[in-house]
Amino acid sequence: MKRNMFLLLVFLSFSILLISQDINLPVFPKGELTISQDGKSITIPIEIADNDELQSLGLMYSNDIPKEYGMLFVFPTEGIRAFWMKNTYIPLDIAFINSEGVILEIKTMEPCYSQNCPVYTIYKPFRYALEVKVGFFEEYGFKPGARIFWETKKELID
């Protein structure tokens, strides 16, 4: 009995120690992105996924995002890549963007709760991808051909 109590105490102490540890989630660089087309434009805050670790995390586990917010995926070169929505709880629109900042195509991505999630891509090389809340592009009237300009806000990086 004393041995079981001791083991239980050790287990509980160890569990409390693990729970109290800080979890070091990666920090996304911050910035601003402007989308322009046909005389209209909007500037939104963005987080920037510019390395493999940040790109693999993306907006996973997000329960909601603001209407005027985006996550910009930045790749070193143009290429054909795929996105999926595993463990992403909100529908998103994604714009595939070339090196000149021109939106090539926009798709809507649905949350995926299974092991077999659909893959979203285009078969044109792109360098950037912008994820925003579903309906963003339609609401503001942006279509393929719109241009983006973005900058990193160094003072916002932790």
DABELWO-V271369 format. One record per helix or strand of 2 or more residues. SS is the DSSP state (a for helix, b for strand). FROM is the first residue (numbers start at 1). TO is the last residue. Records with the same first field share a line. If there is no record, write none. Layout:
SS = FROM-TO + FROM-TO
//
This chain:
a = 2-20 + 52-57 + 136-140 + 154-156
b = 29-37 + 40-49 + 69-79 + 83-84 + 92-97 + 102-109 + 119-120 + 126-133 + 147-152
//
